[in-house]
Amino acid sequence: MAVLEIRTVPDPVLKEVSQPVDQVDDDLRQLMDDMLQTMYAADGIGLAAIQVGVAKRVIVMDLAGPDEEAQPRYFVNPVLSDPSDTLKPYEEGCLSVPTVYDEVERPDRIRIRYLDYDGNPQDEIAEGMFAVCIQHEMDHLEGVLFIDYLSRLKRQRAVQKVKKVEKSKDRDAA
Ligand code: ZN
């Protein structure tokens, strides 16, 4: 497994629409393994393939608490439907927008269909944290970031902040 580079705003790749996967094979599982390791290394709970520069409809996730055992999950070609009418605000963050957190409102319950790690079709209802996370990650597949829901001013500030953080990282690394 390998830790991949996570793309951050304003990298234009994050605006790309990801393409469906033809089949769940060993190459794709390798990508999912690498994505999971990359996500763990960055202390994230979800990661879409486009965040490591791969425009495929693939998401990994682990919502286990700090004292719980790892619960890795894999979603290939996920499709959302039947969102609840009830919206709930939740403070979101994103590995592609590091150090920025803000509130986004989303349906608190949604149906998700996808292929799992073995390519088997799955159909389930996501609620709570799972619902928030899967909708956030699904947005990545359409080239949408959570800061796109914020005001233009807040969005611009977020991008400036990330640019600054990334610059100081480069300086430290040099
Ligand atoms: Zn994200």
Residues whose N, C-alpha, C, O or C-beta is under 5 A from the ligand:
A	BS01	ZN	G93 C94 L95
